[in-house]
Amino acid sequence: MNKVLYIFLISLFSLTVISCAKKSSDDSKTTTDNTTTTSSGLYVAVGAEGTLLTSSDGANWTAQTSGTSSNLRAVAYGNSTLVVVGFSGTILTSSDGTTWTSRTSGTTNGLGNVTYGNSTFMAVGNSGTILTSSDGTTWSSKTSGTSEDLWGVTYGNSTWVTTGDNETILTSSDATTWTSRTTSGATVNSEVIYANSTFVALGLNGTILTSSEGTSWDNRTSGTTEHLLAGIYGSNTFVVVGWSGTILTSSDGTTWTSKTPGTSEDLWGVTYGNSTFVTVGESGTILTSSDATTWTSRTSGTSVLFRRVFYKE
């Protein structure tokens, strides 16, 4: 009897050990699976004929249905919403970059750029158009005090700055009352950005202006006469792009160095995210770089002109 009891206890103990080992293995597997993560960031590129592409890594791109044939010009993100603007007052919004909804802008003027700052979206465009929105859905028109076409807009240092044709620079603290600033003859009819405590405005003939507060501006030597179209700040570096494959970099916005991207296509947009710079341009051009020096061409699947690219975290 004792021998039978002994065998039974040994068997029970063995089953318990095996069961615990299996559970431990399963738990270990579950923990490993749960720690596998992917980037939630998203690149969005927009361009002619309603073209809208998205990518999670900057290398592989997927065409999305924008629902419009209007040329699209710029992208911004805020309040959990992507906003795209374009020709004829076009405004689109999306929460995921895949499903897009057309919004009423209240204007038929072309919208050239859009940004998000101070809990507010701001879109600017032709004939001095300025629109604002808290949610990207409902938009209000503001009086800019100019009839010039506006092409750039940003927010920083508690100041809104918009730039446009014929030496136009306007600033505002409240997005309602605007003051004209002097550019000393420089035409900054492209993009303006704010980063590293510095406003950087871009324009014709290699124009780069910088300012700490948006009121007084300094003309910087870019080393090029090409039209500069867009800029971004990432990895402690300013990157500016423009006509004929122009790419310039700077650590401070003052001293600029030319880079060789391997293309002569005009580059219209640039962004940074997920440790990668992405620039886009004519003929469906998309280039990526980890250091803003060595650039790799990517397949976009289209030959249209890309106007801007944006990265949302």
FENNORHU-V580414 format. One line per field, one symbol per residue. ss: DSSP state (H for helix, E for strand, L for the rest). A space follows every 10 residues. Layout:
BEGIN
ss->???
END
This chain:
BEGIN
ss->LHHHHHHHHH HHHHHHHHHH HHHHHHHHHH HHHHLLLLLL LEEEEEEHHH LEEEELLLLL LEELLLLLLL LEEEEEEELL EEEEEEHHHL EEEELLLLLL EEELLLLLLL EEEEEEELLE EEEEEHHHLE EEELLLLLLE EELLLLLLLE EEEEEELLEE EEEELLLEEE EELLLLLLEE LLLLLLLLLL LEEEELLEEE EELHHHLEEE ELLLLLLEEE LLLLLLLEEE EEEELLEEEE EEHHHEEEEE LLLLLLEEEE LLLLLLEEEE EEELLEEEEE EHHHLEEEEL LLLLLEEELL LLLLLEEEEE EEL
END
